[in-house]
Amino acid sequence: MDNNKNFKPYVPSNKVMPEFTVTSVILGALLAVVFGGANAYLGLRVGMTVSASIPAAVVSMGIIRKILRKNSILENNMVQTIGSAGESLAAGAIFTLPALFMWADEDSAITAPHFLEIAAITICGGLLGVLFMVPLRTALIVEEHGVLPFPEGTACAEVLLAGESGGSKSKIVFSGLGIAAIYKFIADGIKLFPSEPTWEIKPHKGAGFGIDVLPALAGVGYICGIKISGYMFSGAIIAWFVLMPLIALFGADAVIAPSDKLISEMSPDKIWGSYIRYIGAGAVAAGGIISLLKTLPTIIKTFGKAIQGFGHKEAESLRTNKDLPMPFVLGGSLIIAIVIWIIPSVPISFLGALIIVIFGFFFATVSSRMVGLVGSSNNPVSGMAIATLLISTALLKAAGTTGYKGMASAICIGTVICIVAAMAGDTSQDLKTGYIVGATPMRQQIGELIGAVISGLAIGGIMYLLNTAWGYGSTELPAPQASLMKLVVEGVMGGSLPWGLVFCGVGVAIAIEILGLPILPIAIGLYLPIYLSSPIFIGGVIRWFLENKKKCSSDTERKSIIENGILYSSGLIAGEGLVGILLAILAIIPFKDSTVAGFIDLGGVLGKTGAIIFFILLLATLVYFSLHKSSKTD
């Protein structure tokens, strides 16, 4: 890769092309809502989200080039810049905010957050994440070009550059979206078959197995690949085939806290809910903190460089060097911090606002460099959120803000920090893409701000809707990350928590680290039910099979197959997420002493066998579209 001294972008700095247009803003805003909503739904089910930059870029090229008959790489780049903001903001919001809804469900005296409160918190976090990244652009994107790879940003630039040669793979994305939408409606809308068949393995007391036969999870597994999905599944095997049978064996007819039932009478799901999820929570928390500690040298180095270069001016005569003015960045950040403090409905004090500014810029710096090194998927945002919650909860408790008020304030602070880190990382990737293709940084930064506002408004409504329909912590929406954050805050604030089980999870995480294996995917597999990890693993196996397909005539063909599969998988995730939101709407609309969703319920007439057959057919479409036109030039 060229270094920054002799690097020349695809579009020269002295050339002006359509970029920040009405078309790009409207299309980008629509994709921000679509991918933001889809990722919110996905994250609340399995505790992880996927990058939306490349799918947004592909869809943009398909619409702008094929339908609108226009051709501007910078316009397409602006669409993906705005569109990908929804995914990042959704990730930060769904990892923490559902805890507030859970507390409201547990205590009738507590009121769940309303739409405007959610929107205010998420928008403020999104805007701060973008603004905090602006002074880091020159140091990280320009001066370290050729040093920091920025995997997703570089890959997205390659997709945009490939699109300039003609053709589009957007049909693959839309095919995945359409097929997943129909499948999801059949499975969870009219409920032709159960979407989550499970089996209890009676000879092995306490063990069980299940599979969520839905499109998004198979798509996630394909995108993550065999290693990550395999790590997750191994964590699930440890839980469901080792730890749970041991609990059933040694517990027998005993009643062991935190459960109040005989272990011999508990189903595998009950054993998991009563014991394993606390062990998993300890492993996930320890994994996040260990990941953060391992990056400490990088954190200190990056933060030091950011402070030294703060306010440094590039030669702004060139279009490709122009950033948002520093007075705007500083003034905007100050105003947002004050707004967070003074809005009555947002339970954040002056101390909380101060914590947000200090930790926000610090973790924005960390996140921006981390995504440059290892990519957004491996960015330890959850570790940053846990560290923030531990410190902020302890400070609030020491300052006398205790009980629900203190816990709610800590969660809101953690939410803003989590969104700041996620948005800063996304902005970094987008600016890297723009640097390669020759975009105008200032216009991209404005696009990110627009995406943050649009996404914040959308996520507020979506989260409120999903909670009304099913409730967080339910089977439909386990909200695993938010449940973990809730446990962390309750534990620090002095709530009842089975610390023995939590520390068992910490021990598991330390053992995994000593073995040199990645902690978080294994810990997440331990924390989640096995019926969520199993379809993810199957998706990873399919990608592994196609990557090692003997008949591939060249590396180019193999790369095309995998790219097609990733695009189709992105469509699967988006399609299921959108219909999931639609079903949430149907679940709250009254109709004939029930709801619309209840009225069209067929009760899973095809049974578990039908569920497996339909899932196999769905997997066949993933293979088909991965191989489809793989030998042709797009």
TORFIFI-228223 format. One line per 8 residues: their letters; for each residue x, y, z of C-alpha. Coordinates in Angstrom, 2 decimals, decimal comma, always signed. Layout:
A) X/Y/Z  ...
This chain:
MDNNKNFK) +0,00/+0,00/+0,00  +1,28/+3,48/-0,84  +2,26/+5,74/+2,03  +0,61/+9,10/+2,54  +3,36/+11,10/+0,76  +2,86/+9,64/-2,72  -0,73/+8,45/-2,37  -3,20/+9,87/-4,88
PYVPSNKV) -6,96/+9,36/-4,46  -9,13/+7,97/-7,27  -10,86/+11,34/-7,73  -8,17/+14,09/-7,79  -8,48/+16,90/-5,24  -8,87/+19,47/-8,02  -11,80/+17,64/-9,61  -15,37/+18,39/-8,50
MPEFTVTS) -18,07/+15,72/-8,82  -21,61/+15,35/-7,43  -21,20/+14,28/-3,80  -23,42/+15,87/-1,15  -26,64/+15,83/-3,19  -30,33/+15,55/-2,37  -30,28/+12,02/-3,82  -27,35/+10,88/-1,67
VILGALLA) -28,79/+12,38/+1,52  -32,30/+10,91/+1,06  -31,04/+7,48/-0,02  -28,42/+7,45/+2,75  -31,04/+8,40/+5,35  -33,35/+5,60/+4,18  -30,54/+3,04/+4,38  -29,56/+4,34/+7,83
VVFGGANA) -33,08/+3,57/+9,03  -33,20/+0,17/+7,27  -29,80/-1,13/+8,40  -30,10/+0,56/+11,79  -33,44/-1,09/+12,46  -32,24/-4,46/+11,16  -29,11/-4,33/+13,33  -31,09/-3,23/+16,38
YLGLRVGM) -33,33/-6,29/+16,00  -30,35/-8,57/+15,37  -28,37/-7,21/+18,30  -31,29/-7,63/+20,67  -31,57/-11,29/+19,63  -27,92/-12,37/+19,66  -25,90/-9,50/+21,14  -23,91/-8,64/+18,02
TVSASIPA) -24,31/-6,50/+14,91  -22,75/-6,50/+11,44  -21,21/-3,76/+9,34  -23,58/-2,01/+6,92  -21,03/-0,02/+4,87  -20,51/-2,46/+2,00  -24,20/-3,46/+1,62  -25,14/+0,24/+1,68
AVVSMGII) -22,54/+0,99/-0,99  -23,77/-1,88/-3,18  -27,44/-0,88/-2,86  -26,50/+2,73/-3,59  -24,65/+1,76/-6,77  -27,59/-0,34/-7,91  -30,12/+2,47/-7,40  -28,04/+5,44/-8,54
RKILRKNS) -26,46/+3,72/-11,54  -29,26/+1,43/-12,71  -32,43/+3,28/-11,77  -31,42/+6,95/-11,71  -28,92/+6,51/-14,55  -26,29/+8,58/-12,75  -22,62/+7,82/-12,24  -20,73/+9,37/-9,34
ILENNMVQ) -18,49/+7,38/-7,05  -18,48/+10,24/-4,52  -22,27/+10,27/-4,42  -22,29/+6,51/-3,75  -19,68/+7,01/-1,04  -21,86/+9,64/+0,62  -24,80/+7,22/+0,64  -22,80/+4,52/+2,44
TIGSAGES) -21,36/+7,13/+4,82  -24,82/+8,23/+5,95  -26,32/+4,73/+5,69  -23,72/+3,00/+7,85  -24,32/+5,46/+10,72  -27,55/+3,64/+11,55  -25,80/+0,34/+12,25  -23,20/+1,92/+14,56
LAAGAIFT) -25,69/+3,98/+16,53  -27,99/+0,97/+16,88  -25,12/-1,12/+18,29  -24,38/+1,43/+21,00  -28,04/+1,84/+21,93  -29,15/-1,79/+22,12  -26,12/-2,83/+24,19  -27,26/-0,70/+27,14
LPALFMWA) -30,65/+1,07/+26,97  -32,89/-2,03/+27,25  -31,75/-2,28/+30,89  -34,00/+0,71/+31,66  -37,01/-1,14/+30,22  -36,15/-4,28/+32,20  -36,07/-2,34/+35,47  -39,47/-0,85/+34,61
DEDSAITA) -40,85/-4,36/+34,04  -39,49/-5,53/+37,39  -40,83/-2,57/+39,39  -44,21/-0,97/+38,66  -43,04/+2,24/+40,37  -40,42/+2,75/+37,65  -41,45/+4,32/+34,35  -39,92/+3,01/+31,14
PHFLEIAA) -38,04/+5,60/+29,06  -40,17/+7,30/+26,42  -39,35/+7,92/+22,78  -37,93/+11,43/+23,23  -35,62/+10,32/+26,04  -34,19/+7,50/+23,94  -33,85/+9,76/+20,90  -32,10/+12,51/+22,93
ITICGGLL) -29,56/+10,09/+24,43  -28,78/+8,33/+21,14  -28,58/+11,49/+19,03  -26,27/+13,21/+21,55  -24,01/+10,16/+21,62  -23,97/+9,90/+17,83  -23,14/+13,57/+17,31  -20,35/+13,49/+19,91
GVLFMVPL) -18,86/+10,37/+18,31  -18,59/+12,14/+14,95  -17,29/+15,43/+16,38  -14,67/+13,74/+18,59  -13,31/+11,94/+15,52  -12,78/+15,11/+13,45  -9,49/+16,24/+15,09  -8,15/+12,68/+14,77
RTALIVEE) -8,62/+12,35/+11,00  -5,28/+13,79/+9,88  -3,25/+11,76/+12,39  -5,02/+8,43/+11,82  -6,31/+8,50/+8,26  -3,73/+10,61/+6,42  -0,44/+10,42/+8,32  -0,77/+6,68/+9,01
HGVLPFPE) -1,99/+5,67/+5,57  -0,19/+2,44/+4,76  +0,29/+1,74/+8,48  -3,29/+1,39/+9,73  -5,17/-0,91/+7,29  -8,78/+0,02/+8,25  -10,12/-3,31/+6,85  -13,80/-2,41/+6,34
GTACAEVL) -13,03/+1,07/+5,06  -10,52/-0,23/+2,54  -12,84/-3,06/+1,46  -15,71/-0,61/+0,97  -13,45/+1,58/-1,20  -12,60/-1,47/-3,32  -16,30/-2,19/-3,81  -16,94/+1,40/-4,90
LAGESGGS) -13,96/+1,36/-7,27  -15,05/-1,98/-8,74  -18,52/-0,52/-9,32  -17,02/+2,14/-11,56  -16,21/-0,50/-14,16  -19,91/-1,18/-14,64  -22,50/-3,60/-13,36  -23,79/-4,07/-9,84
KSKIVFSG) -24,31/-6,79/-7,31  -27,18/-5,00/-5,64  -29,61/-7,63/-6,97  -27,96/-10,17/-4,67  -28,58/-7,94/-1,64  -32,21/-7,34/-2,63  -32,73/-11,06/-3,33  -31,53/-11,89/+0,16
LGIAAIYK) -33,73/-9,18/+1,62  -36,83/-10,40/-0,20  -36,32/-14,10/+0,52  -35,58/-13,44/+4,20  -38,63/-11,19/+4,50  -40,96/-13,87/+3,09  -39,31/-16,61/+5,16  -39,48/-14,60/+8,37
FIADGIKL) -43,16/-13,79/+7,81  -43,97/-17,47/+7,21  -42,00/-18,56/+10,30  -42,80/-15,88/+12,87  -45,75/-14,13/+11,21  -48,25/-16,84/+10,30  -46,13/-19,37/+12,26  -46,36/-22,18/+9,74
FPSEPTWE) -43,58/-23,93/+11,64  -41,77/-23,23/+14,94  -38,79/-20,96/+14,39  -36,91/-22,30/+17,40  -37,17/-26,12/+17,65  -35,42/-27,49/+20,74  -34,73/-30,99/+22,08  -33,93/-32,20/+25,58
IKPHKGAG) -31,29/-34,94/+25,62  -32,79/-37,14/+28,34  -29,98/-39,72/+28,60  -27,61/-36,85/+29,34  -29,61/-35,08/+32,08  -29,36/-31,29/+31,91  -28,14/-31,24/+28,30  -30,20/-29,91/+25,43
FGIDVLPA) -29,98/-28,71/+21,87  -31,89/-26,32/+19,65  -31,59/-24,23/+16,54  -33,09/-20,89/+15,57  -34,08/-21,64/+11,97  -34,13/-18,01/+10,82  -32,21/-16,19/+8,07  -30,29/-13,53/+10,00
LAGVGYIC) -28,28/-15,89/+12,17  -27,13/-18,02/+9,24  -26,15/-14,77/+7,51  -24,19/-13,61/+10,55  -22,31/-16,90/+10,61  -21,42/-16,62/+6,93  -20,14/-13,07/+7,37  -18,13/-13,94/+10,52
GIKISGYM) -16,63/-17,08/+9,02  -15,80/-20,49/+10,46  -13,37/-19,33/+13,16  -15,56/-16,78/+14,95  -18,75/-18,84/+14,54  -16,86/-21,95/+15,68  -15,60/-20,17/+18,80  -19,16/-19,12/+19,62
FSGAIIAW) -20,49/-22,64/+19,13  -17,70/-24,11/+21,27  -18,77/-21,80/+24,11  -22,32/-23,08/+23,73  -21,12/-26,71/+23,80  -19,18/-26,05/+27,02  -22,37/-24,64/+28,57  -25,02/-27,04/+27,27
FVLMPLIA) -23,07/-30,31/+27,14  -20,59/-29,87/+30,01  -21,59/-27,32/+32,66  -25,35/-27,86/+32,64  -25,14/-31,67/+32,88  -22,62/-31,24/+35,74  -25,06/-28,94/+37,56  -27,84/-31,50/+37,04
LFGADAVI) -25,57/-34,34/+38,18  -24,20/-32,74/+41,35  -27,29/-30,67/+42,16  -29,75/-33,54/+41,87  -32,68/-32,81/+44,25  -31,04/-29,77/+45,85  -32,32/-26,19/+45,70  -29,36/-23,93/+44,96
APSDKLIS) -29,54/-20,14/+44,79  -30,29/-18,07/+42,80  -33,02/-20,55/+41,77  -35,75/-21,59/+44,20  -36,60/-24,87/+42,43  -35,26/-28,42/+42,64  -32,54/-28,85/+40,03  -33,94/-32,28/+39,13
EMSPDKIW) -37,19/-30,59/+38,08  -35,53/-27,93/+35,95  -35,43/-28,08/+32,16  -32,17/-27,26/+30,33  -33,54/-23,77/+29,59  -34,21/-23,22/+33,31  -30,73/-24,41/+34,29  -29,24/-22,07/+31,71
GSYIRYIG) -31,33/-19,12/+32,91  -30,65/-19,75/+36,60  -26,92/-20,49/+36,52  -25,17/-20,47/+33,14  -26,04/-16,94/+32,13  -24,28/-15,61/+35,23  -21,16/-17,65/+34,41  -21,38/-16,35/+30,85
AGAVAAGG) -21,82/-12,79/+32,09  -18,62/-13,09/+34,12  -16,77/-14,44/+31,09  -18,04/-11,69/+28,77  -17,24/-8,94/+31,28  -13,76/-10,33/+31,94  -13,19/-10,77/+28,21  -14,13/-7,17/+27,49
IISLLKTL) -11,85/-5,82/+30,20  -8,94/-8,10/+29,19  -9,32/-6,95/+25,57  -9,22/-3,36/+26,77  -6,14/-3,94/+28,95  -4,29/-5,65/+26,10  -4,74/-2,56/+23,97  -3,58/-0,20/+26,75
PTIIKTFG) -0,17/+0,58/+25,15  -1,94/+1,44/+21,89  -4,52/+3,49/+23,78  -1,88/+5,56/+25,58  +0,13/+6,11/+22,39  -2,90/+7,13/+20,34  -4,32/+9,41/+23,01  -0,96/+11,13/+23,39
KAIQGFGH) -0,73/+11,75/+19,64  -4,27/+13,08/+19,57  -3,53/+15,59/+22,33  -0,31/+16,71/+20,63  -2,00/+17,15/+17,26  -5,23/+18,66/+18,57  -6,07/+21,73/+16,53  -3,35/+21,03/+13,97
KEAESLRT) -4,29/+22,53/+10,59  -3,65/+20,91/+7,25  -3,40/+22,93/+4,09  -7,10/+23,47/+3,58  -6,75/+24,84/+0,07  -7,29/+21,30/-1,22  -10,82/+19,90/-1,27  -9,64/+16,56/+0,10
NKDLPMPF) -8,05/+18,22/+3,17  -11,06/+20,16/+4,43  -12,51/+19,14/+7,80  -15,27/+20,71/+9,85  -13,89/+23,93/+11,41  -12,38/+23,40/+14,86  -14,57/+26,11/+16,49  -17,63/+24,20/+15,24
VLGGSLII) -16,27/+20,94/+16,66  -15,42/+22,42/+20,07  -18,56/+24,55/+20,30  -20,78/+21,72/+19,15  -19,28/+19,28/+21,65  -19,77/+21,78/+24,49  -23,38/+22,47/+23,54  -24,21/+18,76/+23,35
AIVIWIIP) -22,63/+18,13/+26,77  -24,75/+20,94/+28,26  -27,88/+19,61/+26,55  -27,25/+16,15/+28,04  -26,97/+17,74/+31,47  -30,01/+20,06/+31,36  -32,63/+17,91/+29,57  -35,06/+16,98/+32,39
SVPISFLG) -36,00/+13,58/+30,98  -32,38/+12,40/+30,69  -31,12/+11,33/+34,16  -27,55/+12,62/+33,75  -26,10/+15,09/+36,27  -23,26/+17,57/+35,81  -20,88/+14,84/+37,06  -22,32/+12,48/+34,46
ALIIVIFG) -21,88/+15,03/+31,66  -18,28/+15,56/+32,76  -17,66/+11,80/+32,71  -19,13/+11,64/+29,20  -16,85/+14,39/+27,84  -13,68/+12,94/+29,38  -14,34/+9,26/+28,69  -16,07/+10,05/+25,41
FFFATVSS) -13,06/+11,68/+23,78  -10,75/+9,09/+25,31  -12,72/+6,11/+23,98  -13,38/+7,84/+20,64  -9,61/+8,01/+20,26  -9,25/+4,37/+21,29  -12,06/+3,19/+19,01  -10,80/+5,12/+15,99
RMVGLVGS) -7,36/+3,55/+16,21  -8,62/+0,08/+17,09  -10,84/-0,15/+14,00  -7,83/+0,93/+11,97  -5,83/-1,97/+13,34  -8,30/-4,83/+13,68  -11,54/-3,63/+12,07  -14,93/-2,74/+13,52
SNNPVSGM) -15,90/-6,36/+14,22  -13,04/-6,78/+16,70  -13,35/-3,35/+18,29  -13,82/-3,91/+22,07  -16,77/-1,51/+22,43  -18,41/-3,76/+25,02  -15,23/-3,66/+27,10  -15,24/+0,14/+26,95
AIATLLIS) -18,89/+0,18/+27,99  -18,27/-2,16/+30,92  -15,26/-0,12/+32,08  -17,35/+3,07/+31,85  -20,23/+1,52/+33,78  -17,93/+0,24/+36,53  -16,29/+3,65/+37,01  -19,39/+5,81/+36,56
TALLKAAG) -21,52/+3,64/+38,87  -18,82/+3,72/+41,55  -18,46/+7,53/+41,23  -22,20/+8,09/+41,36  -22,52/+5,84/+44,40  -19,67/+7,69/+46,13  -21,39/+11,01/+45,31  -24,59/+9,81/+47,01
TTGYKGMA) -26,60/+9,03/+43,87  -27,80/+5,51/+44,69  -30,74/+3,23/+44,01  -32,58/+3,26/+40,71  -31,67/+6,90/+40,07  -27,97/+6,10/+40,25  -28,30/+2,94/+38,15  -30,39/+4,68/+35,47
SAICIGTV) -27,87/+7,53/+35,33  -24,99/+5,06/+34,97  -26,77/+3,23/+32,13  -27,46/+6,52/+30,31  -23,81/+7,57/+30,69  -22,72/+4,14/+29,45  -25,11/+4,40/+26,50  -23,69/+7,72/+25,35
ICIVAAMA) -20,09/+6,46/+25,72  -20,93/+3,21/+23,89  -22,50/+5,14/+21,01  -19,58/+7,60/+20,95  -17,11/+4,73/+20,60  -19,18/+2,92/+17,95  -19,81/+6,09/+15,91  -16,17/+7,22/+16,11
GDTSQDLK) -15,10/+3,82/+14,77  -17,66/+3,94/+11,96  -16,69/+7,51/+11,06  -13,04/+6,44/+10,88  -13,83/+3,62/+8,45  -15,97/+5,92/+6,30  -13,32/+8,63/+6,21  -10,77/+6,01/+5,19
TGYIVGAT) -13,03/+4,98/+2,31  -13,40/+8,64/+1,38  -9,64/+9,21/+1,56  -9,04/+6,41/-0,95  -11,77/+7,41/-3,42  -11,12/+11,17/-3,09  -14,15/+12,38/-1,11  -14,39/+15,70/+0,75
PMRQQIGE) -13,90/+14,98/+4,49  -16,03/+17,90/+5,66  -18,98/+16,75/+3,56  -18,60/+13,21/+4,85  -18,54/+14,51/+8,42  -21,73/+16,48/+7,78  -23,23/+13,31/+6,31  -22,30/+11,38/+9,45
LIGAVISG) -24,01/+14,04/+11,60  -27,17/+13,75/+9,49  -27,02/+9,97/+9,73  -26,68/+10,20/+13,53  -29,80/+12,39/+13,86  -31,92/+10,29/+11,48  -30,78/+7,04/+13,09  -31,35/+8,35/+16,61
LAIGGIMY) -34,94/+9,24/+15,81  -35,52/+5,87/+14,14  -33,85/+3,78/+16,86  -35,90/+5,56/+19,54  -39,13/+4,50/+17,86  -37,91/+0,99/+17,03  -36,73/+0,24/+20,57  -39,98/+1,49/+22,06
LLNTAWGY) -41,96/-0,59/+19,55  -40,00/-3,82/+20,14  -40,34/-3,51/+23,90  -44,09/-2,95/+23,61  -44,48/-5,98/+21,37  -42,33/-8,56/+23,19  -40,38/-6,99/+26,06  -36,61/-7,07/+26,54
GSTELPAP) -35,23/-10,16/+28,22  -37,95/-12,32/+26,62  -37,36/-15,34/+24,39  -37,96/-13,20/+21,29  -35,59/-10,45/+22,44  -33,06/-11,73/+25,02  -31,04/-8,47/+24,78  -27,91/-10,31/+26,03
QASLMKLV) -25,51/-7,35/+26,12  -27,99/-5,08/+27,88  -28,75/-7,86/+30,40  -25,03/-8,07/+31,13  -24,73/-4,28/+31,58  -27,73/-4,40/+33,93  -26,03/-7,07/+36,04  -22,81/-5,03/+36,17
VEGVMGGS) -24,57/-1,87/+37,38  -26,69/-3,76/+39,93  -23,62/-5,53/+41,23  -21,61/-2,34/+41,74  -24,57/-0,51/+43,26  -24,99/-3,32/+45,81  -27,80/-5,37/+44,32  -28,15/-9,12/+44,77
LPWGLVFC) -25,88/-10,95/+42,36  -24,52/-14,54/+42,54  -20,90/-13,44/+42,51  -19,67/-17,05/+42,86  -21,08/-17,91/+39,44  -19,80/-14,65/+37,96  -16,26/-15,35/+39,16  -16,47/-18,86/+37,68
GVGVAIAI) -17,03/-17,10/+34,35  -14,05/-14,84/+35,02  -11,94/-17,94/+35,60  -13,11/-19,43/+32,30  -12,16/-16,20/+30,50  -8,68/-16,19/+32,05  -8,14/-19,82/+31,03  -9,19/-19,00/+27,44
EILGLPIL) -6,75/-16,07/+27,39  -3,90/-18,30/+28,62  -4,69/-20,73/+25,80  -4,29/-17,84/+23,35  -7,86/-18,06/+22,06  -10,17/-15,07/+21,49  -12,21/-14,63/+24,67  -15,26/-12,66/+23,55
PIAIGLYL) -16,72/-15,00/+20,89  -16,34/-18,03/+23,19  -17,75/-16,09/+26,14  -20,71/-14,88/+24,07  -21,39/-18,47/+23,02  -21,29/-19,45/+26,70  -23,65/-16,61/+27,56  -26,23/-17,15/+24,78
PIYLSSPI) -28,61/-20,11/+24,42  -27,25/-22,81/+22,10  -30,15/-22,37/+19,67  -28,71/-18,97/+18,72  -25,11/-20,15/+18,30  -25,91/-23,27/+16,25  -27,32/-21,53/+13,12  -24,44/-19,04/+13,26
FIGGVIRW) -22,01/-21,97/+13,21  -23,85/-23,54/+10,27  -23,48/-20,28/+8,32  -19,75/-20,31/+9,08  -19,45/-23,91/+7,92  -21,11/-23,05/+4,59  -18,60/-20,25/+4,01  -15,72/-22,56/+4,93
FLENKKKC) -16,97/-25,15/+2,45  -17,24/-22,60/-0,36  -13,85/-21,06/+0,45  -12,23/-24,48/+0,17  -14,24/-25,58/-2,85  -11,91/-27,64/-5,05  -13,53/-26,64/-8,36  -12,66/-22,93/-8,01
SSDTERKS) -10,45/-22,16/-10,98  -8,76/-19,14/-9,41  -8,45/-16,98/-6,32  -10,51/-14,36/-8,15  -13,41/-16,79/-8,52  -13,14/-17,82/-4,86  -13,13/-14,17/-3,80  -16,21/-13,52/-5,96
IIENGILY) -18,06/-16,45/-4,37  -17,39/-15,22/-0,86  -18,28/-11,63/-1,78  -21,59/-12,78/-3,26  -22,33/-14,73/-0,10  -21,55/-11,78/+2,14  -23,83/-9,52/+0,12  -26,64/-12,10/+0,15
SSGLIAGE) -26,14/-12,62/+3,91  -26,39/-8,88/+4,46  -29,71/-8,99/+2,62  -30,87/-11,88/+4,83  -30,09/-9,87/+7,96  -31,82/-6,74/+6,66  -34,88/-8,67/+5,45  -35,42/-10,48/+8,74
GLVGILLA) -34,82/-7,31/+10,75  -37,39/-5,32/+8,76  -40,07/-8,00/+8,99  -39,26/-8,43/+12,68  -40,12/-4,76/+13,15  -43,28/-5,20/+11,04  -44,35/-8,15/+13,20  -43,77/-6,03/+16,30
ILAIIPFK) -46,24/-3,52/+14,88  -48,77/-6,28/+14,16  -48,28/-7,62/+17,70  -49,62/-4,42/+19,26  -52,53/-3,72/+16,89  -55,75/-5,08/+18,48  -57,97/-7,30/+16,32  -60,94/-9,50/+17,39
DSTVAGFI) -60,04/-9,86/+21,09  -56,42/-10,46/+20,17  -53,88/-8,74/+17,91  -53,30/-8,95/+14,19  -50,25/-11,13/+14,85  -52,28/-13,45/+17,07  -55,10/-13,70/+14,52  -52,83/-14,96/+11,72
DLGGVLGK) -51,02/-17,47/+14,00  -51,22/-21,04/+12,60  -49,54/-22,50/+15,67  -46,58/-24,16/+13,94  -48,65/-26,82/+12,16  -45,66/-28,27/+10,26  -43,80/-28,99/+13,49  -40,07/-29,38/+14,02
TGAIIFFI) -39,61/-31,47/+10,88  -41,11/-28,71/+8,75  -38,85/-26,18/+10,45  -35,71/-28,15/+9,59  -36,82/-28,69/+5,97  -37,49/-24,97/+5,46  -34,15/-24,08/+7,05  -32,30/-26,46/+4,72
LLLATLVY) -34,03/-24,81/+1,75  -32,98/-21,40/+3,08  -29,37/-22,56/+3,39  -29,58/-23,86/-0,19  -30,42/-20,33/-1,36  -27,31/-19,04/+0,45  -25,16/-21,54/-1,42  -26,92/-20,78/-4,72
FSLHKSSK) -26,47/-17,02/-4,55  -22,87/-17,39/-3,39  -22,14/-19,45/-6,53  -24,47/-17,49/-8,82  -22,64/-15,80/-11,70  -19,37/-16,36/-9,92  -17,61/-16,90/-13,22  -18,96/-13,72/-14,81
TD) -17,71/-10,19/-14,54  -20,03/-7,93/-12,60
